[in-house]
């Protein structure tokens, strides 16, 4: 028996003769897809916008902003504020992760921010994503990056960092603060962050793996480890971001990050408050065919004159008016004729009054969504590396 150092974890691997060859055969069952340098376009540029223009640009991002005064001071004093979002690579990418995320990143980039994506491969492992297979997790991470590039994300101020790589570069810095976070909060407070892992309350307590108690402490520490000024994640990550601000009151060497939480888009079917990767009909995926998009929007919940919990209006407001600032409704003359809306408020008012019918709204939404997604389809069709990566990802079973 002998020991080698694991390059991923830094720990010791005890082996017996022939064991390594056997494990390698098992690893080879999952293809590790190589992709060129993901940060090759990173070349930060400062913003030329005024403070007022920056604030106006960033305002639509946050369903909640904590807090505005801190954001104003940051934009006044720092040329390149650091924004961060961490993502677990898991399965295919739906439209909220793709188009809405790219839109919000572009807004922050235009305001002069550097956006760091923390590719949370170890976190996905802790959360048992992709069956805990690290090669699969890394492949999915590469797929996400390829989607964002094709979707029009402005990469010159965007940097992708792999959690496993960065933590191993500075393990002492990372783990000492994780331990300090664990010391300063009780189990009850940490368990309240369970939603960040996509887990419901009934999946916690006795069913919760100990590894999932590490997770919030690690995610909270990511903010300080990356020296992020702004946490720009979804509302479902709010609790752990607030944990970071609470920690700043307890630790002399920590600061309070600004929290800019974006809206969580609804699933397409009635009663779905959030998209689900495990339900293919609940979301549009970034490489869905034009027919897939048409079918899903046609079957989407969209009752006439009702705006509450209406996913088609949600898509219209967040994605279509976010990217295009207008929407053309094409109708027969007897149904009112064509009308172009240049504000969501105007469209919503017509929908409530009945002047705009779901039967006319849905085809218009379908047309624009397909136009926005088409560059991604083209990329995964024409680029050999991207095509091979997508084929590999489609063979995986999605875990929530």
N, C-alpha and C positions, 0 to 999 in steps of 0.2 A: 504493500500500500504506500502511496506517495501523495503529496499535496502540490497543487498549483494555485495561482491567484486568479480569481475570476475577474476579467477586465471590466465587467459591467458593475459588479457590486463591491469589488475590492476585498471580498472574503476569501477564505481558503476552500478549495474543492478537494476532498479526499477521494482518491481513485484507486481501484484495483486493476490489475492487468486486463486489458481488453475492454474495460468499461467505457473508456473514452470513445473507442471506435463504435461501440454499440449506441452511445448517446448521439454521436454524430449522425448515424443513420436515421435516428428518430427526428433530429433537427432538420434533416434534408427533406423531410416530408412537407415542410412549409417552405415555400420558395421565398427567399429574401430578395426583393426587387431593388436593384440599385438605381438611384436617380442622381442627376448632376447636382452640384452645390446649390442648396436651396436659398442661400443668402447672396448669390452672385450679383443681384441687382441692388443690394443695400448700399446706398450712397446718400446720406441724409442731406436734406435741403431745408433751410429755414423758411418760415411763412412770411409772405409779404402783406398779410392782412392786418388791419387795425385791430385793436382789442375788441371793439364793438362788433366788427365783422366776424371775429373768431367766436365770440359768445353766441352770436346769431346762428352761426354754422353748427355749433355744438349743442344748442338747445334741443333739437329734435331727438338726440340720442337718448337722453336720460328720462325714463319714466320716473326715476327718483334721482336727485342729485344731492350729495352730502359732502360739502355744502358749497353754495355758489360763491360766497365771499372768499373761501380758500382757493377756488378755481380762478377767480379774477386775479388774486395775488400771484398765483403760480404763473399765469399767462403773462403777467407784467414783468416777472423777475427771471424767468427761465426761457432761454431760446428754444431748447429741445426738451419739453416735458416728457417724462417716460410713462407711457401707458402700458398696461399689461392685461392679457387674458390668457388663461390656461385652458387647454382642451384635452380631454381624453380621446385618443384615437379609438373609435369604436364604430365599425360598420360604415354604411354609405352616408353621404352628407345630404341633409334636407335643405330646403330653400332658405330657412331662417339662418342656419349655419353658413350657408353659401352667400346668397345675395344680400341679406340684411347685415351680416357680419362684414362683408366687403364694403358695403355702403358706409357703415359707421366708422370703419377703419379709415376710409378715404376722407371722411369729414375731419377726423383727428389729425391725419397727415397734413391736410390742407391748413390746419390751424398750427402746424409746426411741430406736432408731437412725433416722437419715435415710438412706434408700437411694437412691443415684444410679445410674440406668441410663445408661451411656455408649453412645449409639446410634452404633455404629462404622461409619458410612457410608464414610468413606475407607478403613477397613480392609477392608471388603467389596470395595471397588474394587481394592485391592492384591491381594486373594485371588481376584480374578476372579469374584466372586459375581454372579449375574444377568447374566452376560456382560460385566461391567464397565460396565453402564448405570446411571448415578447416579440418574436419575429412577426407574427400577425399584427400586433399592435404597432410596430414600427412601420410596416407596410401601409397600414391605414393612415398613419400620420403623414406619410409621403403623399398619399392620395389626396388628403385634405389640402395640402399645400399646392398641389397641382391644380385643384379645383379653383382655389382663390386666385391663383395667377391668371387662369383662363377667364375668370369672372370679371376681371378688370380692377382688382385690388392694386393700389399704387404702392409698388414694392420698394421704392427708393428709400422710404422711411420705415420699412418693416423688417423685423429680424425674427428668425425662428431659432429657438434654443431648445435642445432636448434635455429634459430633466435629468435623465440618467447620466448624460455627459457632463453637465454643468455641476451637478452635486458631487460627482467624483473628482472634479477639479479642485473643489474647496469643501471637502467633507466636514472638516472641523467647524468652519463657519456655519454650515447648514445645520448640522445635527445638534450643535450646542443650543441654537435658538429653538429648534423643535422641542428639545428637552425643557428649555425654560418656559415655553408656552404650555407644555404639559404640566409643569409645576404650578403655574399661575392660575389655571382654570380647573374647575371640578368636572367630573364625568358628566353630570347633568348638562352643563353649559356646552360641552363638546358634542354631546348627542343631539342637541338642538340644531346642530349644523348638518344633520344627516341628509337633508334635502339636497345638499350640494352634490351628493353622489348619485342622485336620481333614485333614491330609496324613499319609500313611504314610511310613515310612522309605524305601521304594523309589521314592517320588515326589520325593526330595530329590536332592542332589548336582547332576549335570549338568542335570537336568530342572528344578531349582528356579530360578524367576525371581529376579533380584536384588532386586526389590521385596519378596519374601518374607523376605529377610534384614533389611529395614527393620522389618518387622512386629513381631517380638518386642521390639525396642528401643522402638518406639512404644507397644506395649501395656504394657511395664514402666513407661514414663514416665507413662502415664495415671494410675497409682496416685498418684504424687507430684503430678502436675498437678491432680488432683481433691482432693488432701489426704485421701485415703481412709485410715481407720484399719483397716478390715477389708476384705480381698479375699474376697468370697463368690461364688466361681465353682465350676465342676465340677472333679472330679479330673483331667480332661483338660487343665486350665489350670494345673496345679500347677507345672510346670517354670518357666513365666515368672513366676509369683508368687514362687517361691523365688529367681529371678534378682533380684527387687526387694530381697529380704532380703540377698542377697550384695552387691548394689550399695551398700547402706547401710554395709557394712564398708569400702567403697572410697571413699565420698564423704562429706565432713564435713557437708554440708547435707542429708543424706537420713536417714530413719528406717526402722525395720523394721516393715512392716505385718503385722498378724495375718492368718493364712491360714485360712479356714474353707471347706474343700472338700467340696462335697456329692457324694453317690453318683451315678454315671452309670447310668441305667436301661437295662435290656436291650431288645433288639429282640424282637418277639413270636415269631419263628421260631427253630427249633433252631439253636444255634451263633452267634446274633447277640448279641455282647457289648454292642452299642450300637445304639440306634435309628438309622435312616437315612431321610432325607427322600426320597432317590431311589428307595427301595423302599417303595411305598405300603402293603404288607402287613406291614412291620416295625414300624409304629407306628400309634397312634390319633392322628388330627389333631383339633384343637380345634373344627373345624366339621363333622366327620364326622357323617353321619346316624345315627340310632339303629340302623338296619339294618346300616350299615357297622361300627359298634362290635360289634354282636352277631356278625356274621360273622367279624370279626378275632379276637375273644376265643375264639370256638368253634374256630377253626383254629389258635390259639396253642399253642405247645409247652408241655405240662404233664403230664409222665409221673407216674402214681400213685406216691405215697410218696417221690418224689425232689424235694428242695428245691434242690439245686445247679443253678445256671444255669436256673432255672425262672422265666420272665418273668411268669406269672400271679401267682405268689407275690410277685414283685418289685412289681408293681402294687398288690397287696393291702397289702403292708407300707408302702410309701412313700406311696401316694396315698390309698387308702381309709382306713387307720387314721390317716394323717396328718390328713385332713380330718374324718373322722367318729368315730374311736376305737371303732368297732363295725362288725360285719357280720352280717346275718341270713341264715342259710342256710335256704332253704325246701325241704323234702323230704317225700315221702310217708311215712306212718307206718311202712310196712314197710321203709323205707330209713333209719329212725332218727328221723324227724320233724324239725320245725323246731328250729334251735338258733341262738342269738345269741351271737356271740363278742365280748367286750369287751377283749380283748388279742390282739395278733398272735401272741405266744408260745404262747397256748393254741390258736389256730388251726393254727399250724405243727406243734405236737405231735400234734394229731389227724390232720393230713395225713400226717405221717411214719408214724403207726401204721396208717393206712388207714381210720380212722374218718370221715375226710372225703375224699370222692372228687372228682376233677377235674370229673366230670359234674355235681356239685352246687355246686362252688365257682364254676365259670365263669358260670352264669346270675346268681349273686349279684353277682359282680364287674361283669358287664355292666350290671345294673340300677343300681348306684351310680355307675358311670362315666357313664352316660347322664344321671343326675340332676345330676351335677356339671358336665357339659358343656352341658346344656340352656340355661342363661342366655346362653351364648356364641352358640348357634344362634339364640336369640330376638333377640339384639342385631343380628346380621348379617342377620336377616330383616326386622326392624321398623324399624331405623334407616336412613334413606335414604343417609346418608354412608357408613356402615359397609358397607351392601349394595353400593354402587358400588365401594368399595375392594376388597372381596372378589372381585367379578367381575373387576376389573383384575388382581389377584394370581393368580387361577386361569388367566389367559391366559399367564402367564410359564412358561418352561421352568426347572425347578429345577436349580441347579448346586451340587455338594456343597461 
